[in-house]
Amino acid sequence: MAGTNKTPLPPAGKYVQSVRESSKALRQKANITVSTDSIKRLLFSPSFTTTFERLKVAHGMAMPLKFPSVASELNLLSLLSLMNFASGYRVPLHEATGRGAFDSIRAFIFSMYITSSVGTEDDLLSARGMKSITEGKVAELMGVAGKIHAEKPHPTLHAVTVGELGGPIWELVQLITKVLKETGDVLVNGGYYDLGSFVLEALKEGEKVKTKGEGVDPECEVIVERLVKAIPAFQDMGVVEGQPVYCFKKALLTLHAIALRFGSTTTPSIPIPRTDNLPVFSDNVIPSLLIHLGVIDLSTSLPSLGLASLFPEASQAETLDPLLALSPTPLPTKTKTVPKEGPLLTAEQAFALRASAIDACELIVETARNLSDDELLGRDGTDLAWLKKITLPEIDAWLWSVAKDRADYRALERFAERGTVYF
């Protein structure tokens, strides 16, 4: 059931571990610097200390819908995690729909749900519905049917243009269709009615080792391995400078989204994985923000990767100091400006930055938990003992949320990679 990704899968039972280890190895090989001083500068900054509590639980994956069953909601949540990509098309999506990448995908999944009839041939959320979906239907549900043509000169008539299928929105429609059809095919061949059924089986397999397996949260290893091995769109891995790297952003996010949504009930009706120790769900936002906030330093990076010049203003005092200070102005409630396109990266460059962000967040939590009592007493006498308890998913949530929380953060460039279905 493997896809076209030629990167070797991690050793059995070590999928989550491989995310940490391969990310650290690639960051070090790429000579990307993450210093303890830069981490502490962020941790003690007003930007972090005054907003962390408010923004540490995020991932707006819950949908404002009434579901007929837990299984139905699990399926939709799993599908939303599977389709959580398109960041490389953020600017074209803003231009076409007024929404960013995640909001566009969420609206698309919402449209799939409200136009589907569960248990019928029209159920787009079923495995067969996914397998049979067309580009035209995807464009219609996304509300971009009028945005998938590019004007090109007529081959023989001077000054005449013709519209042909093309452009970035059409490229994205094709990617979304491919992922749905490919995943639907895997599920149909495996005998599953929908993605939720497959995910539930993986959750139950994880539950069996919850108290018996080795290491921290062994159920997560079982579930992530099951998801990644079966479904190509979860195989978020590559080779950079001869070094295999595993990010598995969407597979990890699937687990955490399930834990956030269903884990708070007293008697959850499905097995809930423990996700407080998962690596961060590295996309383009988290690495870009860590660069802008001075935690990730690209100036030392390998010249062959071409990373040092991507964000020329990052880490300069005149730009860094205001970003680490309190937010200068409240964010306007209604802003519809199209964001500025950040640097377009190759797959290798993107993997290098995403891996560095994964390792940087590991180091952030490690540094926070080893702060001395003197350091935990803020300069103004504020007790910062809570820093010792921060978790990786909370760091992930804060970075992702604060990027939208401040006007100056919203204006920061984020890198993009076109043609990927991983983030």
Buried (B, 14 or more C-beta within 10 A) or exposed (E): EEBEBEBEBBEEBBBBBBBBBBBBBBBBBBBBBBBEEBBBBBBBBEBBBEBBEEBBEBBEBEBEEEBEEBBBBBBBBBBBBBBBBBBBBBBBBBBBBEBBBBBBBBBBBBBBBEBBEBEEEEBBBBBBBBBBBEBEBBBBBBBBBEBBBBEEEEEEEEEEEEEEEEBBBBBBBBBBBBBBBBBBBBBBEBEBBBBBBBBBBBBBBBBEBBEEBEEEBBBBBBBBBBBBBBBBBBBBBBBBBEBBBBBBBBBBBBBBBBBBBBBEEEEBEBBBBBBEBBBBBBBBBBBBBBBBBBBBBBEEBBEEBBBBEBBEEBBEEEBBEEBBEEBEEEEEEEEEEEBEBBBEBEBBBBBBBBBBBBBBBBBBBEBBEEBEEEBBEEEEEEEBEEBEEBBBBBBBBBBBBBBBBBBBBBEBBBBBBBEBBBB
